[in-house]
Amino acid sequence: MRLFVISIAFLLSSAFGGPVIIDPFTTFPSGGIAPPSPDHYYEMEGVATATDNGTDTAINLTEQGTITEPTGKNGDARENSGSTSNYLWAVDNVDWEMQNDVSFSAWFYADSLADREIFGKGTDFSDSARGWRIRLNTDRVYFELASSSSSGWDKSVDTGASSVSTGAWYHIAWGRANNEIWIALNGGTKTTVAATTINDTTGAFNAFRMQSGSAHDGKIDEVAIWNSHELTDAEIDGLQSVFWNGSNW
């Protein structure tokens, strides 16, 4: 049986403040482990198109309007000042849906805690067009979902009171598995709620906004998606310390 060890790469990288690149068998002092290779991964480096460096068929995110490229959690990030005219998007794809088991991971930084969407699938124009969204409001993050074409945002789970503030990076993970939706902040325990049916919208996936909704005022970085895989608590803990480089952690 292979021993679980802390890698030399982890020790050196931690000492010098850089990203950690390790294999899936390495553990961390926190007890976390590296997750499987992501199907889609957006490092948010460069300008314009956000390139997909995951292991599945690439779905690049197109830039609309003006998105800036400041220093991020790891390398560059993407930033919006809260304008609904500035966002990243991709057309409807089954990989964005919540009908099957799926997990998402991202880092975000808020310059405002006003009621705004960070990510979304579908539009907020009508009940039939709503899919799901990640929404920041006041002091917490909500993962909200429409269970039917007439339900509105009837399924909601959040990170808890006073869990976020401006001026800091936070890791958020969310997804659906076993007829539940879940969310976790900074490697904490998942919070779940039952969600047995999902509205199958054909709307686009958007980063920084929800169509016909509001827009995030801040930064996002290191966005990942796993299809047919529910991130474990240990894998979410591991994501606090590792970044995908296109071929390994």
N, C-alpha and C positions, 0 to 999 in steps of 0.2 A: 504494500500500500504506500502511495506517495505521501511523504511528509508535507504538511502545510507550513511553509516558512515565509518569513518576511524577506522580500527580495532586496538585493543590494541596490537595485534601481530605485526602489521605494525609499530606502534610507538616504541615498544621495539626493534624490529629487526633493524630499522633504526638507533636508538640511539647507538646500539652496533655493527653496521656494518655487521650484518648477513643476511642470506636469509630471504625473506618474504614469509610466507605461509598463504594464506587467502582464502576466498570463493569467487565465481564469482560475488557476489552482492556488494563487497567492492570496493569503489573508492579510488583513490590516489590524493594527492595534485595537481598533474599535470593534473588531469581529466581522466586519463587512467583507464581501468578496466581489470580484469583478463579475458583471453580468455576461450573458452570451453576447456574441457579436450582434450589433444592431442592424435591423433591416434598412433603416434610413438614419442618416446622421448629418447634421448641419453644423459645421465648426464655426460658421459665420465669419470666415476670413474673407478679405478682399472686398470688392465693391460690386454693385449691381446684383447679378444672380447669386443666390445662396446655393452653393453646390452640395449635392447629396453624395456623401462619401460612405454610405452604408454598403451592405453586402447584397441587397436585393436590387432589382432594376431601378436605376436612379430616377427620382422625381425632384428635379431642381425647383427651387422657389424663385419666382420672378419678382423683381423689385418694381413697385409702383410708386411714383412720386419721388421723394428724396429721403433716403435712409442714410444716416451717417455711420461711420465705422470707428468708434472710439476704442480704447483699451478695454478688454473684457475680462471675464473670469479666467479665461485661458486664451492668450493671444488677443485677437480682435473680437469685438462684439458688433451688434447692430443696434442703432438707437433711433427712437422717434420722439418727437416733442409733444405727442398727444394729438396730432392731426390725423383725421380719418382718411386723408388723401395720401398718406404715406404708409406703406405696408408691404409685406411679402406674401405671396399667394401661390397656390397651385390648384389646377382644376380638380373636379371630383374624382376620387379614386377610392377603391375599397380599402386601401391601407389606412385611410384617415377615419374609417367608420368605427362605430362602437357596437356593431351587430355581433362581432366575434371577440374573443379574448384579444386584448391589445394593451400595450403599456407605452406611456410617453414619459420623457424626462427632459428637463430644461433648467437653465439658470436664468434668473431675472433680477433686475435692479429697478427700483421705483423712484422717480423724482416727484411723484404725486400719488396720494392714496385715494384720489377721487374715484368714483364708480366707473371703472374702465375695463375693457376686455384685453387680455394678453394674447390668447389664441382662440380660434373658433372654427367650427365646421357648419356651413349653412349660412343663413341670414337671420336677422332679428326683425325682418319686415312683417312676417306673419307666422302664425303657429305652424302651418304646414311646411314652412321653409326652415324651421329651427332644427338643428342637430344637437351639437354640444358646444360648450364654451368654458374657458378658464377666465374667471373674472376677479379682479382685485377691487376691493371695496373697504375703505376706512382702515381696517386693522387685520384683515385676513384675506385668504384666497378661497374662492368658491369654484368647485367643479359642478357645472349644471348641465342638465340633459333633458331633452323633450322625449317623452315615452310614446307619443303618438302625434298625428298631424293636427290635433285639436287640443293638446294638453297644456301648451305653453311650457315654461321651464319648471316642470313639476317634480324633477328629481334633483336634489342638491346635497352636496357634502362639502365641508369647509375645514380649514386648518385650525380653527379655534380663535377665540378673542385675543387681541393684542399679540398675534403671532408674527406680524410683519410691520416694518416701518420704512421710511425713506432713507436713502443713503447707504444701503448695504446690499450685498449679493445674497440671494436665497436660492436653494435648490428645491424644485418642485417635481414630484412624480405623480402621475395619475393614470387611470385606465379602467378597464372593465374586465371582470372574470367571474365565472360561477354565478351569473345573474346578479352581480353587484357592481356598483361603481365605487372607486376608492381614490383617495388622495393622501399624500404624505409630504411633509415639509422638512427639509434639512435632515433627512434620514430618520425622522420620527416614525412612530407606529402608524400604520394606515388607519384612516377613518373611512368607514364604508356605509353604504345604504343600498337597499334592494333596488334593482332596476331590471325587471324581467323582459320588458319590451322597449324598443328603441325606434324613434322616427327615422326612417331611411331617407334622408334628404340628399338631393343631387347638387347642393351648393358647394362652392369652393372651400378649400382650407385657407385660412388667413392667419398670419402672425402679425401682431401689433393691433389687431382690431377684430371686430365682428361686423360683417356687412350689415348696414343699416343700424349699427350700434355705435359704440364709442371706441376710443383708441388709447392704448397704453402709452403713458408718458414715462419713458425710461429705456432700459436696455434689455436685450435677450442674448443668450449665448448657449452653445453646446446643446442643441435640440436633437433628441433621439427618439426613435420609434421601434418597438418590437411587435411584430404581428404574431398572433397565436402564442404569446408568452406573457405570463403575469410575473412581473418583477417581485422577487421575494424581499422581505425586510432586509436580509443580509446584502442582497444585491443593491438595494437602494442606499444602504449605508456605504457600500463600496463606491457608488457614484459620487460620493462627497470628495473622493480622493483621486479618481482616474478620469482620463479624457481619451476618447477614441482618436487614433491618428490615421484612419483609413484602412488599417490592416490588423491592428491589435490595440489593447489598452496599455 
